[in-house]
């Protein structure tokens, strides 16, 4: 592997691919800038577009000798108003209006809302929010196939603007027919993660898990407030969580988003499952070569909170400065992690080992031993990746070198805090384990000759879920 691809940070960077970053050389530039995992947004592009990007990423893996994770992000249901005769209408506070099922072009009095599921659950007092929360309308009357409203905020409503319905569970499946087709394509492409949109309840997650059938990890996108009511059940069912602050920030008060973000990161860390903070992180870099100070602070806050990964959306998919956006995120992450207060913050909330779980006890001990002896790295031999996930829960200050014979495991772990995954053959003896751990740690630039490393593995070797050995070794 190219030595400079060993990251000088623990937090991972997830970059979205799109028109600004489709070619192999562009994707390579993003990897060299700091991207660890790539997101394919199935709201845009064709199956052939996504296939070409996956082929480029897999070719780069071989070229650079580094696993790269791929997330296929499902679109989910898109709730939108219909169309207007003139493309849009002007609004004013107190203006009365009607949403109905009539497909005729709208005007200043009415427009189609082509979602009977919304009209079936709203009641007087419900609020509709449109155009990413810029337009507010309070429901005053509901009838058969229509709802009358009064606008309370907004200046304009135009064709096909999105609709959010806060505080209501809509009778709409999280996976649309388009999602099911896209899911089949993504699994055929052997992506590492599926991101599920519009999750409202645990049953939505269970359905996705059944369809995925273990062929990829599942990321639940938390963007509906109703999902927060079932949070513990959803966390149990999923493999990772994305805090999709765009829609979530429309449907809950903006002032609640920071505390919800912190709460979610704490819960996911305790559960030992990766958590991604997403949406509008360096938004101004879509057009400008530098972020605002507020955006830099926002990214830093997610890292101080202990997120596994931070995500770039349009910044890398369609922006003018995709590579500088990744470089900026990398610089912010490294700066935060060098702050003397950062280790204290991470150490303040160490999850306890699960009672009577020997594997959990070993990985918790590996962090403590590494800290005590000032080891250069913690080395995990793992098949399923569970050992590395347990180690990442502790948020160690040193890299977690994960050695696995399963390439899909290495790719999935690229999303996890501090994990530097290497695809390599398994070991068969204690001596082989120690020598191989030291050799690869040195080759990867993670440890130098004469430094110590903490090694965990399971006996019998190659048995998933059997971590029962902790060794301290010198790098030779």
C-alpha positions as CSV (number, residue, x, y, z in Angstrom):
1,X,0.0,0.0,0.0
2,X,1.1,3.6,-0.6
3,X,2.4,4.7,2.7
4,X,0.8,8.1,2.7
5,X,-2.7,6.5,2.5
6,X,-2.4,5.6,6.2
7,X,-4.6,8.3,7.6
8,X,-3.4,10.6,10.3
9,X,-6.8,10.6,11.9
10,X,-9.3,8.2,13.4
11,X,-12.6,9.8,12.0
12,X,-13.5,8.5,8.6
13,X,-14.7,10.6,5.6
14,X,-17.6,9.5,3.4
15,X,-17.7,11.2,0.0
16,X,-20.7,11.2,-2.4
17,X,-19.9,10.5,-6.1
18,X,-21.7,12.3,-8.9
19,X,-21.2,14.4,-12.1
20,X,-18.2,16.2,-10.5
21,X,-16.5,13.0,-9.4
22,X,-17.4,10.1,-11.8
23,X,-14.2,9.3,-13.6
24,X,-11.6,7.0,-12.1
25,X,-8.9,9.6,-11.9
26,X,-11.3,12.0,-10.0
27,X,-12.2,9.2,-7.6
28,X,-8.5,8.5,-7.1
29,X,-7.9,12.1,-6.3
30,X,-10.6,12.0,-3.6
31,X,-9.0,8.9,-2.1
32,X,-5.6,10.6,-2.0
33,X,-7.2,13.6,-0.4
34,X,-8.7,11.5,2.4
35,X,-11.9,9.8,1.3
36,X,-12.3,6.3,2.9
37,X,-15.8,5.4,1.8
38,X,-17.9,6.4,-1.3
39,X,-21.6,7.0,-1.4
40,X,-23.7,6.2,-4.6
41,X,-26.9,8.3,-4.5
42,X,-29.6,6.2,-6.1
43,X,-31.9,9.3,-6.3
44,X,-29.8,10.2,-9.3
45,X,-28.1,8.4,-12.2
46,X,-28.7,5.1,-13.9
47,X,-27.7,1.6,-13.1
48,X,-24.9,1.9,-15.7
49,X,-23.7,5.1,-14.0
50,X,-23.4,3.3,-10.6
51,X,-21.9,0.2,-12.2
52,X,-19.1,2.3,-13.8
53,X,-18.3,4.0,-10.5
54,X,-18.2,0.7,-8.6
55,X,-15.8,-0.7,-11.3
56,X,-13.6,2.4,-10.9
57,X,-13.5,2.0,-7.1
58,X,-12.7,-1.7,-7.2
59,X,-9.9,-1.0,-9.8
60,X,-8.5,1.7,-7.5
61,X,-8.5,-0.8,-4.6
62,X,-6.1,-3.0,-6.5
63,X,-4.0,-0.1,-7.7
64,X,-3.6,1.5,-4.3
65,X,-3.7,-1.7,-2.2
66,X,-6.3,-0.3,0.1
67,X,-9.9,-1.5,0.8
68,X,-12.5,1.1,0.0
69,X,-16.1,1.0,1.2
70,X,-19.1,1.7,-1.0
71,X,-22.6,2.8,0.3
72,X,-25.6,2.5,-2.0
73,X,-28.1,5.1,-0.7
74,X,-31.7,4.3,-1.6
75,X,-34.0,7.2,-2.5
76,X,-37.0,6.2,-0.5
77,X,-40.5,7.8,-0.9
78,X,-40.4,11.3,-2.3
79,X,-43.4,13.4,-1.2
80,X,-44.0,16.4,-3.5
81,X,-46.7,18.8,-4.4
82,X,-48.0,18.8,-7.9
83,X,-47.5,21.4,-10.7
84,X,-48.8,24.9,-11.2
85,X,-50.1,26.5,-14.4
86,X,-47.3,29.1,-14.2
87,X,-44.7,27.0,-12.5
88,X,-45.2,28.6,-9.1
89,X,-47.4,30.8,-7.0
90,X,-46.7,33.7,-4.7
91,X,-47.6,33.2,-1.0
92,X,-48.4,35.5,1.9
93,X,-49.0,34.9,5.5
94,X,-52.7,34.1,6.2
95,X,-53.4,32.9,2.6
96,X,-55.9,30.1,2.4
97,X,-55.3,27.2,0.1
98,X,-56.4,23.7,-0.8
99,X,-54.4,20.5,-1.4
100,X,-56.3,17.7,-3.2
101,X,-55.9,14.7,-5.4
102,X,-57.0,16.4,-8.7
103,X,-54.1,16.2,-11.2
104,X,-55.2,19.4,-12.9
105,X,-52.5,22.1,-12.8
106,X,-52.6,24.3,-9.7
107,X,-53.2,28.0,-9.2
108,X,-53.5,30.5,-6.3
109,X,-56.3,28.5,-4.8
110,X,-55.3,24.8,-5.0
111,X,-52.8,22.3,-6.2
112,X,-52.5,18.5,-6.4
113,X,-51.0,16.7,-3.5
114,X,-50.5,13.3,-5.1
115,X,-50.2,11.4,-1.8
116,X,-53.5,10.1,-0.5
117,X,-51.6,8.7,2.4
118,X,-50.9,12.2,3.7
119,X,-54.5,13.3,3.3
120,X,-55.6,10.3,5.2
121,X,-53.7,11.1,8.4
122,X,-53.6,14.9,8.6
123,X,-56.1,16.5,10.9
124,X,-56.9,20.2,11.8
125,X,-53.9,21.5,13.5
126,X,-51.4,19.4,11.5
127,X,-48.6,21.2,9.8
128,X,-47.3,20.7,6.3
129,X,-43.7,21.9,5.6
130,X,-42.5,22.4,2.0
131,X,-39.4,23.3,0.1
132,X,-37.0,22.1,2.8
133,X,-39.0,23.9,5.5
134,X,-39.1,27.3,3.8
135,X,-42.9,27.1,3.5
136,X,-45.3,26.3,6.4
137,X,-49.0,25.6,6.1
138,X,-51.4,24.7,9.0
139,X,-54.3,22.4,8.2
140,X,-57.7,23.9,9.1
141,X,-60.1,21.4,7.5
142,X,-59.9,17.9,6.2
143,X,-62.4,16.2,3.8
144,X,-62.6,13.3,1.5
145,X,-59.4,13.6,-0.6
146,X,-58.5,17.2,0.3
147,X,-57.1,19.4,3.1
148,X,-57.6,23.1,3.5
149,X,-54.7,25.1,4.9
150,X,-53.5,28.5,5.9
151,X,-49.9,29.5,5.0
152,X,-48.0,30.8,8.0
153,X,-44.5,31.2,6.3
154,X,-43.0,31.3,2.9
155,X,-43.0,33.6,-0.2
156,X,-43.3,31.1,-3.1
157,X,-44.4,27.6,-3.8
158,X,-43.3,26.0,-7.1
159,X,-43.6,22.8,-9.0
160,X,-42.8,19.5,-7.3
161,X,-41.4,20.9,-4.1
162,X,-40.9,18.4,-1.4
163,X,-43.4,18.0,1.5
164,X,-42.6,17.1,5.1
165,X,-45.3,16.1,7.6
166,X,-43.8,16.5,11.1
167,X,-45.1,14.4,14.0
168,X,-47.1,12.0,12.0
169,X,-46.4,8.4,10.9
170,X,-47.4,8.1,7.3
171,X,-48.8,4.8,6.0
172,X,-46.1,4.6,3.3
173,X,-43.5,1.8,3.0
174,X,-39.9,2.9,3.4
175,X,-38.9,0.9,0.3
176,X,-40.7,1.9,-2.9
177,X,-40.8,-0.2,-6.0
178,X,-37.9,1.9,-7.4
179,X,-35.9,1.2,-4.2
180,X,-36.5,-2.5,-4.6
181,X,-35.2,-2.4,-8.2
182,X,-32.2,-0.2,-7.1
183,X,-31.5,-2.6,-4.1
184,X,-31.3,-5.5,-6.5
185,X,-28.8,-3.6,-8.7
186,X,-26.7,-2.5,-5.7
187,X,-26.5,-6.0,-4.3
188,X,-25.6,-7.3,-7.7
189,X,-22.7,-4.8,-7.8
190,X,-21.6,-6.2,-4.4
191,X,-21.7,-2.8,-2.6
192,X,-20.7,-2.9,1.1
193,X,-23.5,-1.0,2.6
194,X,-27.2,-0.2,1.8
195,X,-28.5,3.1,3.3
196,X,-32.3,3.0,3.9
197,X,-34.3,6.2,3.7
198,X,-37.7,7.2,5.2
199,X,-37.4,4.8,8.2
200,X,-40.4,5.4,10.5
201,X,-40.6,2.2,12.6
202,X,-38.7,-1.0,13.3
203,X,-40.8,-3.0,10.7
204,X,-39.3,-0.8,8.0
205,X,-35.8,-2.0,9.0
206,X,-36.8,-5.6,9.3
207,X,-38.1,-5.6,5.8
208,X,-34.8,-4.2,4.4
209,X,-32.8,-6.7,6.4
210,X,-34.9,-9.5,4.9
211,X,-34.3,-8.3,1.3
212,X,-30.6,-7.7,1.9
213,X,-30.2,-11.2,3.4
214,X,-26.7,-10.5,4.7
215,X,-25.2,-9.5,1.4
216,X,-24.4,-6.0,2.6
217,X,-24.4,-4.0,5.9
218,X,-27.5,-1.9,6.6
219,X,-27.4,1.8,7.4
220,X,-30.6,3.3,8.7
221,X,-30.9,7.0,7.8
222,X,-32.5,8.8,10.7
223,X,-34.5,11.6,9.1
224,X,-38.0,11.0,10.4
225,X,-38.9,12.1,14.0
226,X,-41.1,9.0,14.4
227,X,-38.0,6.8,14.1
228,X,-36.7,8.4,17.3
229,X,-39.7,7.0,19.2
230,X,-38.4,3.5,18.3
231,X,-34.7,4.2,18.5
232,X,-33.6,1.3,20.7
233,X,-35.4,-1.2,18.5
234,X,-34.1,0.3,15.3
235,X,-30.5,0.4,16.6
236,X,-30.8,-3.3,17.5
237,X,-31.9,-4.2,13.9
238,X,-29.5,-2.1,12.0
239,X,-25.7,-2.3,11.4
240,X,-25.0,1.4,11.3
241,X,-26.9,4.8,11.4
242,X,-26.6,7.9,9.3
243,X,-27.9,11.1,11.0
244,X,-29.5,12.7,8.0
245,X,-29.8,16.2,9.4
246,X,-31.4,17.7,6.3
247,X,-34.9,16.2,6.6
248,X,-34.6,15.6,10.3
249,X,-33.8,19.3,10.8
250,X,-37.0,20.2,8.9
251,X,-39.3,18.0,10.9
252,X,-37.9,18.8,14.4
253,X,-37.0,22.2,15.7
254,X,-33.5,23.2,14.5
255,X,-32.5,24.0,18.1
256,X,-33.0,20.3,18.9
257,X,-30.8,18.9,16.2
258,X,-27.5,19.3,18.0
259,X,-28.7,17.6,21.2
260,X,-30.3,14.8,19.1
261,X,-27.0,14.4,17.2
262,X,-25.0,14.0,20.5
263,X,-27.6,11.6,21.9
264,X,-27.5,9.4,18.8
265,X,-23.7,9.3,18.7
266,X,-23.6,8.2,22.3
267,X,-26.1,5.4,21.8
268,X,-24.5,4.1,18.6
269,X,-21.0,4.1,20.2
270,X,-22.4,2.2,23.2
271,X,-24.0,-0.3,20.8
272,X,-20.7,-0.7,18.9
273,X,-22.2,0.3,15.6
274,X,-20.8,3.0,13.2
275,X,-22.6,6.4,13.2
276,X,-22.3,8.9,10.3
277,X,-23.1,12.6,10.6
278,X,-24.4,13.9,7.2
279,X,-25.9,16.8,5.4
280,X,-24.8,20.4,4.8
281,X,-21.4,19.9,6.5
282,X,-19.3,22.1,4.1
283,X,-22.3,23.3,1.9
284,X,-20.7,26.6,0.8
285,X,-17.8,24.6,-0.8
286,X,-20.3,23.6,-3.6
287,X,-19.5,27.0,-5.0
288,X,-16.6,28.4,-2.9
289,X,-13.1,27.1,-2.4
290,X,-13.3,27.6,1.4
291,X,-16.0,26.8,3.9
292,X,-17.6,29.2,6.3
293,X,-16.3,29.3,9.9
294,X,-19.7,28.0,11.0
295,X,-19.4,25.0,8.7
296,X,-15.8,24.2,9.9
297,X,-17.1,24.4,13.4
298,X,-20.1,22.1,12.6
299,X,-17.7,19.4,11.2
300,X,-15.5,19.8,14.3
301,X,-18.5,19.4,16.6
302,X,-19.4,16.0,15.0
303,X,-15.8,14.9,15.5
304,X,-15.7,16.1,19.2
305,X,-19.0,14.2,19.6
306,X,-17.2,11.0,18.6
307,X,-18.8,10.3,15.2
308,X,-17.3,7.4,13.3
309,X,-17.6,9.2,10.0
310,X,-18.6,12.6,8.5
311,X,-20.1,12.8,5.1
312,X,-19.9,15.1,2.1
313,X,-22.9,15.2,-0.3
314,X,-23.2,17.7,-3.1
315,X,-19.8,19.1,-2.1
316,X,-18.1,16.2,-3.9
317,X,-21.0,15.0,-6.1
318,X,-21.8,18.2,-8.0
319,X,-19.6,21.0,-6.4
320,X,-16.9,23.0,-8.0
321,X,-14.3,21.9,-5.4
322,X,-14.7,18.2,-4.6
323,X,-11.1,17.5,-3.8
324,X,-10.5,20.6,-1.7
325,X,-13.7,19.7,0.2
326,X,-12.3,16.3,1.2
327,X,-8.9,17.9,2.0
328,X,-10.7,20.5,4.2
329,X,-12.6,17.8,6.1
330,X,-9.4,15.9,6.6
331,X,-7.6,18.9,8.0
332,X,-10.5,19.7,10.3
333,X,-10.6,16.1,11.6
334,X,-6.8,16.0,12.2
335,X,-6.9,19.4,13.9
336,X,-9.7,18.3,16.3
337,X,-8.0,15.0,17.1
338,X,-4.7,16.8,18.0
339,X,-6.6,19.0,20.5
340,X,-5.5,18.0,24.0
341,X,-9.2,18.0,25.1
342,X,-10.2,15.5,22.4
343,X,-8.8,12.4,24.2
344,X,-10.4,13.5,27.4
345,X,-13.8,13.8,25.7
346,X,-13.5,10.4,24.1
347,X,-12.3,8.8,27.4
348,X,-15.2,10.4,29.4
349,X,-17.8,7.8,28.1
350,X,-16.2,4.4,27.7
351,X,-18.8,1.8,27.2
352,X,-18.7,-1.0,29.7
353,X,-17.9,-4.5,28.6
354,X,-21.0,-6.7,28.2
355,X,-21.3,-8.9,31.2
356,X,-19.9,-12.5,30.8
357,X,-18.8,-11.7,27.2
358,X,-15.2,-12.8,27.0
359,X,-14.7,-11.2,23.6
360,X,-15.9,-7.9,24.8
361,X,-13.7,-8.1,27.9
362,X,-10.6,-8.8,25.8
363,X,-11.2,-5.9,23.4
364,X,-12.0,-3.5,26.3
365,X,-8.8,-4.7,28.0
366,X,-6.8,-4.1,24.7
367,X,-7.6,-0.4,24.9
368,X,-6.6,-0.2,28.5
369,X,-3.3,-2.1,27.9
370,X,-2.5,0.0,24.8
371,X,-3.0,3.2,26.8
372,X,-0.9,2.0,29.7
373,X,2.1,0.8,27.7
374,X,1.8,3.6,25.1
375,X,1.4,1.0,22.3
376,X,1.7,2.2,18.7
377,X,-1.5,0.3,17.6
378,X,-4.1,-2.3,18.5
379,X,-4.0,-5.2,16.1
380,X,-7.2,-7.3,15.6
381,X,-7.3,-10.5,13.8
382,X,-11.0,-10.9,12.8
383,X,-13.2,-12.7,10.4
384,X,-16.6,-11.0,10.9
385,X,-15.2,-7.6,12.0
386,X,-17.0,-7.8,15.4
387,X,-13.6,-7.5,17.2
388,X,-12.7,-4.3,15.4
389,X,-16.2,-2.9,16.1
390,X,-15.8,-3.7,19.8
391,X,-12.4,-2.0,19.8
392,X,-13.7,1.1,18.0
393,X,-16.4,1.5,20.8
394,X,-13.5,2.5,23.1
395,X,-12.4,5.3,20.8
396,X,-8.6,4.5,21.3
397,X,-6.1,7.2,20.5
398,X,-4.0,4.7,18.5
399,X,-5.0,3.1,15.2
400,X,-6.9,-0.2,15.1
401,X,-5.1,-2.4,12.6
402,X,-7.7,-4.9,11.4
403,X,-6.3,-8.0,9.7
404,X,-8.9,-10.1,8.0
405,X,-9.1,-12.8,5.3
406,X,-12.6,-11.6,4.3
407,X,-12.4,-8.7,1.8
408,X,-16.0,-7.7,2.4
409,X,-15.2,-7.4,6.1
410,X,-12.3,-5.1,5.4
411,X,-14.4,-2.9,3.1
412,X,-17.2,-2.5,5.6
413,X,-14.8,-1.6,8.4
414,X,-13.5,1.3,6.5
415,X,-16.6,3.2,7.9
416,X,-15.6,2.5,11.5
417,X,-13.7,4.9,13.8
418,X,-9.9,4.3,13.8
419,X,-10.0,1.1,11.8
420,X,-7.3,0.6,9.3
421,X,-8.3,-2.6,7.5
422,X,-6.0,-4.9,5.6
423,X,-7.1,-7.9,3.6
424,X,-4.7,-10.7,4.3
425,X,-4.6,-14.5,4.8
426,X,-5.4,-15.7,8.3
427,X,-2.7,-17.1,10.7
428,X,-2.4,-20.6,12.0
429,X,-0.1,-20.2,15.1
430,X,0.8,-17.8,17.9
431,X,4.2,-17.2,16.4
432,X,2.7,-16.5,13.0
433,X,0.2,-14.1,14.6
434,X,2.8,-12.0,16.4
435,X,5.2,-11.8,13.5
436,X,2.5,-11.0,11.0
437,X,1.0,-8.3,13.2
438,X,4.3,-6.6,13.6
439,X,5.3,-6.9,10.0
440,X,2.1,-5.5,8.6
441,X,2.0,-2.7,11.2
442,X,5.5,-1.7,10.1
443,X,4.6,-2.0,6.4
444,X,1.5,0.2,6.8
445,X,3.5,2.9,8.6
446,X,1.4,2.4,11.7
447,X,4.3,1.2,14.0
448,X,8.1,1.4,13.8
449,X,10.7,-1.2,14.8
450,X,11.1,-1.3,18.5
451,X,7.6,-0.1,19.3
452,X,5.0,-2.2,21.0
453,X,1.6,-3.3,19.7
454,X,-1.3,-5.0,21.4
455,X,-2.7,-8.0,19.5
456,X,-6.0,-9.7,19.9
457,X,-7.2,-12.8,18.2
458,X,-9.3,-16.0,18.7
459,X,-8.3,-19.6,19.2
460,X,-9.1,-21.7,17.2
461,X,-7.7,-19.3,14.6
462,X,-10.3,-18.2,12.0
463,X,-13.3,-18.9,14.1
464,X,-15.7,-15.9,14.0
465,X,-16.7,-14.4,17.4
466,X,-14.0,-16.2,19.5
467,X,-11.7,-13.4,20.5
468,X,-9.9,-14.8,23.6
469,X,-6.2,-13.9,23.3
470,X,-4.4,-10.6,24.1
471,X,-0.7,-10.4,23.5
472,X,1.8,-7.5,23.8
473,X,4.4,-7.7,21.1
474,X,7.5,-5.8,19.9
475,X,7.7,-4.8,16.3
476,X,10.8,-6.3,14.8
